[in-house]
């Protein structure tokens, strides 16, 4: 599968580092589900559509490869990665360090943002819209880490969410994987609303353990 993102130069701001901008754009498209696992990233087409040199694009590919978001195959090109069981384990190691800590100590609690995401997720569940549920779940966990108030931690979470989107493709035939977490997310918000951060952090840790086990079980099957 060959992917061309079209003309996306309108998305570019006055970014100080073009390579980082290219990597950010590709990572965000992967996190949004627009670039599925196995999609080939055409160097020629992407360089033209993003109006960057092929050397800059290759540097961005190297960054994304180090993040396990893309895979480079000699003589074949660069492809969006397809995470395996070891990748899932590493993703959840990072998530267990980031998310419960942000919930427990984060100074930037935004209940309005969390409530809005839960509302979107519930509507998607009612419509049996699995991609929308997956997107809402991503947005929810992004919002949790934003509670940290740390730009660096949010950038780290963006990389993790890009990998998670690739993992979600393996669960496309399992709609219950996403639907069961809609109300668990809502329950976390209520704990935070009541000021019960330690309980919310513990619940989130158990939630992540269960999600990892289910994903690994599915991949193993």
C-alpha angles and dihedrals in degrees: 000000000000118000129205116181093198123221106340100157089112087072092061118104127185091293114179093215118044093194091055090048092053091048091048092052094049092044092051092049089052091047089051091054094245093120111048127201112286095024111143115232107217109219093201097047095043093048089052097045094046092040094230133125120266089241090058090049091050090052089052090049089053090053092050092045090057087053090051090240095118133024125215117212118193112248091001106068139232122321135183105261126253105213119225131202093280089052091052091051091051092047091054093046088059094043093052089055097044109037106043090046092052090049093048101043108011113129096201103072110171109184093171091060092047092048090052092052092049090052091052091048093050091050090050090050091051089052092045086236102160097182090050091049090051091049092049091050090052090049091049094055091043087055091050092056091045085065086075090070088219119129091198093053090048090052089051090050090050089059091048092049091052089056091044091056088057090050090051090063087068088057097048090112091052107069092169089066089072101030095057092059096054093082093035087059090048090051090053090054091053091052089052091047089055092049092247096137098153090054091047091051092050092047091050092051090054090045091054091047091053094047092050092049092050093049092048090048091052093047090048091052 
